[in-house]
Amino acid sequence: MFKGAFSIWGRDMMVLRRSIFSELVAVIAYPLTLYLAFGFGLKGYITDVNGVPYPLFIAPGLISMTAINAAFDESSWSMWFHRRVQRTIEEYRVTPITVYDIVIGKIFSGFSQGAVKGSVVFLVILVLTPFRIDYGHLPVYLMCIAISSMTFSCLGTICGTVIDKPENIGRVQSVVIVPLIFMAGIFFPLSSYPASIRPLIDLLPTTAVFEGARDALLEGSIPAPYLVNLIATAAVSFLVAVYTFNRKMSE
């Protein structure tokens, strides 16, 4: 199974290497703009949040946002392009490569792009921010980013499988992904929400991503409810991605 998946992953990585510089410039611009605008622009008005300097409060979320956005973009657009334009998926189907190989290969591709781009943004923000972190916390933080990237890579694979019109992928990002990101406390503490809707916000997968990543980077651990949320969401999204793709290919 994994031999075919890694072959597909390797092909996608070769495509990435050809345009790596322009890809990184494009992906750095958006989170860096937000970091400069909010982290430095508002630090005179918001000194700290829950005892954490505001630039450091938003930095983990911006890095995580870059990773999951890159994972979703790569998986959704790559799956759609290879299915609808290049017809590469049909070519895979006449080889010994299985449905699981294709799905896992595309998920690995999205995860890898998310990890690379998130790491680059992390290094840029690390240079810009005057605050330093405990590097002993990085393994837990990277684990959180890895699980999150895999989840959104699965979601991207599902979208790329079921959506036929490319503009609808953009609509999913605007109507679903962006609100999930900005509602999950990336720029403000969750305590700002009314108590009546806070439990619903805590259930969002992006809340587990951003709050879990922030706690992992600053405290060195992920709270148990967020860790369970991350793992459960990743497992469910993977199963749905495999089922959706398998059903689509059998039509």
N, C-alpha and C positions, 0 to 999 in steps of 0.2 A: 504493500500500500504506500509506504512512505517514499519508496524510490521514485514512483511516478509523481508524487506530490512535490518532492524536492526538485524534480526536473522542471515542473511548471514554475516553481518558486525561482529557480535559477534563471529561467528565461525572463521572468519579470524583473529580476535584479539586473540583468544585462541591459534591459531597456532603461532602467533607472540610471545606471552608470553613464549612459550616453548624455543625459541631461541633468546630472546631479547638481551642477552649479546653479543653473537657472531655477531648479526645483527648490533648492535651499534658500536662495535669495527671496523667492516668492513666499515660502512658508515662514520665514523669519519676520517679514515685514509686518504682518497683521498682529501677532502677539507682542512684538516689540513696540508697535505703535500704542497698543493698549497699555502696556507696562509703563511707557514714558508718560502717556496722558493721565493715567490713573495713579500709578505709583509715585510719580514725581509731581504731577500737576495737583494732586489732592493731598499730598503729604503735609502741606501747611494747614489744611483744614481737618484732616483725619490723621492724628499722630500715631495711634495704634488701635488694634482691634483685639480685645481679650488679652491685652498685654503683649501683643506681637506687633512690631512696626508694620505699618500698612504696606509698604513695598514688599516686605517679606511675606505678608499675609496673602497677597495675590499671586506671588511668583509661582508657587507649586501648582495652582490652578491653571495658570497660563501655559505652563509646560505640559500639563496633562491635557489641556484643551488642544494644543498643537498635535499631540500624539494621537488622540482619538479622532480628530478631524482628518488627519493624514491617513489613518487606518480606514476610516469610512470612505474617503474620497478614492483611495487607491482600489479598494475592493469593489465599490459600486461601479465606478467608471471603467475599470479594467474588465470586470465581468460583462458589463453591457457592451463594451466595444468589441471584445472577443466573441461575444455571442451574436450581436446584431450586425457588425460591420465586417470584421475579418473572418467571421465564421470559424474561428479557431476551435471553439468548443466542439463543433461537429467533427473536426479532424481528430480531436482527442478521442472522440467516442468510437472511432474505427480502429483504435489502437488498444493494447492491453490495459491502458489507464482506466481506472474505475471512477465512478462518481465521487467516491470518497477522496481519491487522489486529486481530482479537480478542485473540489471544495476546500480541502485542507491546503492545497497549494496556493489558492487565492487568499485564504485566510492568513497563511504564513507571509504572503507578499504584503498584505495590508498591515500586518503586525510589524514586519521589518521596516516598512516605510515610516510607520508611526514611531517606532523606537529611534530610528536614525534622526528624523526631523525633531522629535522631542528632545533628544540629546543635544542637538545643535542649539536649539533655543535655550536649553538649560545652561550651556556654556556661555552664551551671549549674555543672559540675564545675570549669571554669576559674575561676569566681568563688570557689569554696570552697577550692581547693587553693592552698597557699602557693608552689608551684613554677611556673615559667614555662617555656614551650617556645620553640623557634626557629620563628617563623611562616613561615620559608622552607621548612620541611618540610611545610607543610599541603597543597600540591598533590599530593605523592606519597601522603600519608595519605588525602586525599579520593578519589584514584583507587582506592586499595585498598578504601575503603568503598563506592564506586560499583560495582566489580566484584562485591564480596561481596553487596551488596543485590540486584543483578541475579540472582545465582545463587539466593539464597533466595526471590526473587520467582518465579523459574521453578519451584522446588520447590513453592512454595505453589500455583502455577497447576496443577501436576500433581495435587496432593492435592485441590484444589477441583474438578478435572475428574473424577477417578475415584472419589471418596468420595461416597456418597449420604447417609449418616447423619451429622449434624453432630457428634455426640459422638465419632466416629472421628477427626475432625480434631484434637480435643483430645488423643486418645490418641497420635496421631502426634507431637504436640508434646512430650508427657510421656515417651514411650518412645524417641523418636529425636532430636528437636531439643535438648531439655534435656541429655541425656547428652553429645551431641556438643559442646555449649557448655562444660560443666564439665570435660570430659576434656581440653580443648585448651589448658590452661595459662593460663586467664584470671586465676586467683588464685595460681598458683604456677609456678616455672620447670619446664620440661620435663625438666631434668636430675634431677628428683625421681623420675622413672619408672625402673624397672629397665631395664638395657641391652637385655634380651631383647625388650621390647615397645616400646621407643622408636621403632624404624623404623615400626611400625604407627601410632603416634600421629602421627608426622610426615606420614603420608599422609592424615590426616583433613582434609577441606576447612576445618573450623573452626580447625584448627591454623594453616593458611595465613592464615586471616582474622585471628586474634588476634596471632600472632607477627609476621605481615607488617605489621599495623597498628601494633604496638608499635615495630618497627624503623623503620617509615616516619615515625612521629611523633617518635621520640627520635633517630634517626640520619639520617633524610632519604632512606632507600633501602629497598627491599624485596629481601631475599635472592632470588636467581634461582630456587631450587627452589620457594619459596612463590609467587612471581609466576607461574611456569609452572603450578603447582597451581591458582591462582585463575583464570587464563584458561582452562585446560582444563576445569575444573569448570563454569565459566559457559557455555562453548560446548556441552558435552555436555548440561547441564541444559536449555539452550534448545532444542536439537534434540529432546530427549525430550519437552519440554512441547508443542512444535508437533505432533509425531507423535501423542502421547497425545490431545490435544484433537481433532485431525483425525479420528482413529479413533473417538473417542467420538461426535462429531457425525455420523459416517456410519452409526452403528448404527440 
